[in-house]
Amino acid sequence: MSANLFDHLPPVTSSDEEFTTLLGEPGLIVQRIVSTGQASPPGFWYDQADAEWVLLLEGEALLRFADESAARHLYPGDHLDIAAGRKHRVEWTKPGTHTVWLAVHRPGQAA
């Protein structure tokens, strides 16, 4: 069975991010995440037990790490590996459009 990552996107006016698991097996989860202007709540930091590799496919985002002074501005094609336990947050995603992420979660050593 085949599918397209850009099929069935939520409306750009959606108030919630959409998380869709594309593949899940022990030790590996692949998700499509669609943001439509959402950001992490003030003061909130992701601190995940697993490592996460993310690829921005469409849109724009600002991703901030607790150990860095400035957010990274991500554009389509930008990708990065986030070590397990490395605190990070989404500072901004471009409103009025789809910001489409591909995220791969896997076991990893803490930063």
C-alpha positions in Angstrom: 0.0 0.0 0.0 1.3 3.4 -0.9 0.4 6.8 0.5 1.5 10.4 0.0 2.8 12.5 3.0 0.9 15.5 1.7 -2.5 13.8 1.5 -5.2 14.6 4.1 -3.5 17.7 5.6 -5.6 19.5 8.2 -7.1 22.9 7.4 -4.5 25.7 7.8 -6.9 27.3 10.3 -6.7 24.2 12.6 -6.0 25.1 16.2 -4.2 21.8 16.9 -1.1 20.2 15.6 -1.7 16.8 13.9 0.5 13.8 14.7 0.2 10.8 12.5 2.2 7.6 13.0 3.3 6.3 9.7 5.4 3.4 11.0 5.6 2.0 14.5 7.6 -1.0 15.7 9.6 -1.8 18.8 12.3 0.9 19.0 11.2 3.0 16.1 8.4 5.4 15.4 8.0 7.5 12.2 5.5 10.3 12.4 4.2 13.0 10.2 3.6 16.2 12.2 1.6 19.0 10.7 1.7 22.5 12.4 -0.4 25.4 11.3 1.0 28.2 13.4 1.4 26.3 16.7 4.4 26.6 19.1 5.4 25.1 22.4 3.6 26.7 25.4 5.7 29.4 27.2 8.2 27.8 29.5 7.7 24.3 28.1 10.6 22.2 26.9 10.5 18.7 25.4 12.8 16.4 27.3 12.4 13.1 25.5 13.8 9.7 26.6 14.3 8.8 22.9 16.4 10.4 20.2 14.5 12.2 17.4 15.6 13.0 13.9 13.4 15.6 12.2 13.2 16.8 8.6 11.2 19.9 7.7 9.4 19.1 4.4 7.2 22.2 4.0 6.7 25.6 5.8 9.0 27.3 8.3 9.8 26.8 12.0 12.0 28.1 14.7 13.4 25.3 16.9 15.2 26.3 20.1 17.5 24.2 22.3 17.8 25.0 26.0 21.7 24.9 25.6 21.7 27.4 22.7 21.2 31.2 22.9 19.2 31.5 19.7 16.5 29.5 17.9 17.4 27.8 14.6 15.3 28.9 11.6 14.3 25.8 9.7 13.3 25.8 6.0 12.2 22.9 3.8 14.9 20.3 3.5 16.6 21.2 6.8 17.0 18.3 9.2 18.7 17.6 12.5 19.2 14.9 15.1 18.1 15.7 18.6 19.8 13.5 21.2 17.8 11.8 23.9 17.4 14.2 26.9 18.3 17.3 24.9 15.8 19.9 25.9 14.1 21.7 23.0 11.0 23.5 22.0 9.2 24.8 18.9 9.3 28.6 19.2 7.2 29.3 16.1 5.7 27.8 13.0 4.5 29.9 10.1 0.8 30.7 10.5 -1.6 30.4 7.6 0.3 27.5 6.0 1.2 23.9 6.6 4.5 23.2 8.3 5.1 19.5 7.6 7.7 17.6 9.6 8.9 14.0 9.3 10.1 12.8 12.7 11.9 9.5 13.5 12.0 8.5 17.1 14.5 5.9 18.2 16.4 4.8 21.3 19.3 7.0 22.0 21.8 8.0 24.6 21.1 11.1 26.6 22.9 14.3 25.6 
